Amino acid sequence: MSIVKIKDKTFKTSYTEAQIKERIKEMAQRINHDMEGKNPLLLSVLNGAFMFTADLMRELTIPCEVSFVKLASYQGVTSTGKVKEILGINEDLTDRHVIIVEDIVDTGRTMKQMIESLGTRRLASVHICTLFLKPDNVQEDLDVDYVCFTIPNDFIVGYGLDYDQQGRNLPEIYTLYEG
């Protein structure tokens, strides 16, 4: 077990880089199968999903495109409960198959707002793809199509996820450690 300190908090390793890459590869194979012949647009939610999106794109063998949206709902280690759109969608999404790529689905509010904002754009389909899902914390009715890891309601950092903007560069996932 590896321990890292970020600002005033201590974290321990929960998922290695190899475990993460293996799960992403498995997910990409499912997406390759499900989206064959559809040229999906991966809509990556910044900042947290940038590493996940890059690794997922490298594993996809089907034609696909990527775009980014920036939303914010966290302050420190907790969700504020309010989702702010900071960078919006510029593409014409009419008749497109969209896969929202998220780092973590926690309460589900961010995804619910994304789905609602996409609802007026006449999409062919919309799917949610997340690196982490906290099913015991989800408060919205969502269909999450692609999940790499289901986790308890722990605070995690690394591999794009941050604590107060720090720790995104860590290649592994670390869980807040009170030991």
C-alpha positions in Angstrom: 0.0 0.0 0.0 1.4 3.4 -1.0 0.6 6.5 0.9 0.6 10.1 -0.5 -0.1 13.4 1.3 -1.9 16.1 -0.6 -2.2 19.4 1.3 -3.7 18.5 4.7 -5.0 15.0 3.7 -3.5 11.6 3.5 -4.5 9.0 0.8 -3.7 5.3 0.3 -3.6 3.4 -3.0 -6.8 1.7 -4.0 -6.4 1.0 -7.7 -3.1 0.6 -9.5 -2.4 2.1 -12.9 -2.4 -1.5 -14.4 -5.9 -2.2 -12.9 -7.2 1.1 -14.3 -5.8 0.4 -17.8 -7.2 -3.1 -17.9 -10.7 -2.0 -17.0 -10.6 0.8 -19.6 -9.5 -1.7 -22.2 -12.5 -4.0 -21.3 -14.9 -1.0 -21.5 -13.5 0.1 -24.8 -14.2 -3.3 -26.2 -17.8 -3.0 -25.1 -18.1 0.4 -26.7 -16.4 -0.8 -29.9 -19.1 -3.5 -30.1 -22.1 -1.4 -29.1 -21.2 1.6 -31.3 -20.0 -0.2 -34.4 -20.9 1.8 -37.5 -22.1 4.8 -35.4 -19.2 7.3 -35.2 -20.0 8.4 -31.6 -19.0 11.7 -30.1 -17.3 11.3 -26.7 -18.2 14.3 -24.7 -15.6 14.5 -21.9 -16.4 16.3 -18.7 -13.4 18.4 -17.6 -11.3 18.6 -15.6 -11.5 15.1 -14.0 -12.1 13.0 -17.0 -9.3 14.1 -19.3 -6.9 11.2 -18.5 -9.7 8.7 -18.6 -10.9 10.1 -22.0 -7.4 10.0 -23.5 -6.8 6.4 -22.5 -10.3 5.3 -23.6 -9.9 7.0 -27.0 -6.6 5.1 -27.5 -8.4 1.8 -26.9 -11.3 2.5 -29.3 -11.0 1.0 -32.7 -14.2 2.5 -34.2 -14.4 5.9 -35.8 -15.2 8.4 -33.1 -14.8 12.1 -32.2 -14.1 13.9 -28.9 -15.2 17.2 -27.5 -15.1 18.7 -24.0 -17.4 20.4 -21.6 -16.4 21.9 -18.2 -18.8 21.6 -15.3 -18.0 22.2 -11.6 -19.8 20.9 -8.5 -17.1 20.1 -6.0 -15.4 22.3 -3.4 -12.7 20.6 -1.5 -13.8 17.0 -0.7 -17.6 17.5 -1.0 -20.1 18.2 -3.6 -21.7 21.7 -3.4 -25.0 20.3 -4.8 -24.9 22.9 -7.5 -23.6 22.3 -11.0 -22.1 25.2 -12.9 -21.4 25.0 -16.7 -18.1 26.7 -17.4 -17.3 25.6 -20.9 -20.2 24.6 -23.1 -20.8 22.4 -26.1 -20.2 24.0 -29.6 -20.9 21.0 -31.9 -24.1 20.3 -33.8 -25.3 17.1 -32.0 -28.3 16.5 -34.3 -28.7 12.7 -34.9 -25.4 12.0 -33.1 -24.6 9.2 -30.8 -23.1 10.9 -27.7 -21.2 9.2 -24.9 -20.7 11.4 -21.9 -17.3 10.5 -20.4 -17.2 11.3 -16.7 -14.5 10.6 -14.0 -17.0 9.8 -11.3 -20.8 9.7 -10.9 -21.4 10.6 -7.3 -24.8 12.1 -6.5 -25.7 12.0 -10.2 -26.7 15.7 -10.3 -24.0 16.6 -12.9 -25.1 13.8 -15.2 -28.8 14.7 -14.8 -28.1 18.3 -15.8 -26.0 17.1 -18.7 -28.7 14.8 -20.0 -31.3 17.6 -19.6 -29.2 20.1 -21.5 -28.6 17.6 -24.3 -32.3 16.7 -24.4 -33.1 19.7 -26.7 -30.5 18.8 -29.3 -32.2 15.9 -31.1 -29.6 13.3 -30.4 -29.7 9.8 -31.9 -28.7 8.4 -28.5 -26.9 9.4 -25.3 -24.9 7.1 -23.0 -23.1 7.7 -19.8 -19.5 6.2 -19.4 -17.8 6.7 -16.0 -14.6 5.6 -14.5 -16.2 5.4 -11.0 -19.7 5.0 -9.8 -20.9 5.5 -6.2 -24.2 3.7 -6.3 -25.0 4.2 -2.7 -24.7 8.0 -3.1 -26.6 8.4 -6.4 -29.7 10.6 -5.9 -30.9 10.9 -9.5 -32.6 8.3 -11.7 -29.8 7.6 -14.2 -28.9 4.8 -16.6 -25.1 4.5 -16.5 -24.2 2.4 -19.5 -20.5 1.9 -18.9 -18.8 1.7 -15.5 -15.2 0.7 -14.9 -15.4 0.6 -11.1 -18.2 0.7 -8.5 -16.9 2.1 -5.2 -18.3 3.0 -1.8 -18.8 6.6 -0.8 -15.1 7.4 -0.3 -13.2 10.4 -1.5 -10.6 9.5 -4.1 -7.9 11.3 -6.0 -5.5 10.6 -8.8 -5.7 9.7 -12.5 -7.4 13.0 -13.2 -9.4 13.3 -10.0 -8.3 16.0 -7.6 -8.4 17.3 -4.1 -8.6 21.0 -4.2 -7.0 20.9 -7.7 -4.0 18.7 -6.5 -3.3 15.1 -7.2 -4.7 14.9 -10.8 -1.3 13.8 -12.1 -1.0 10.7 -10.0 -1.2 7.6 -12.2 -3.1 5.5 -9.6 -6.2 6.1 -7.6 -5.9 6.9 -3.9 -8.6 6.9 -1.2 -8.8 9.3 1.7 -7.1 7.6 4.6 -7.8 8.5 8.2 -5.2 6.1 9.7 
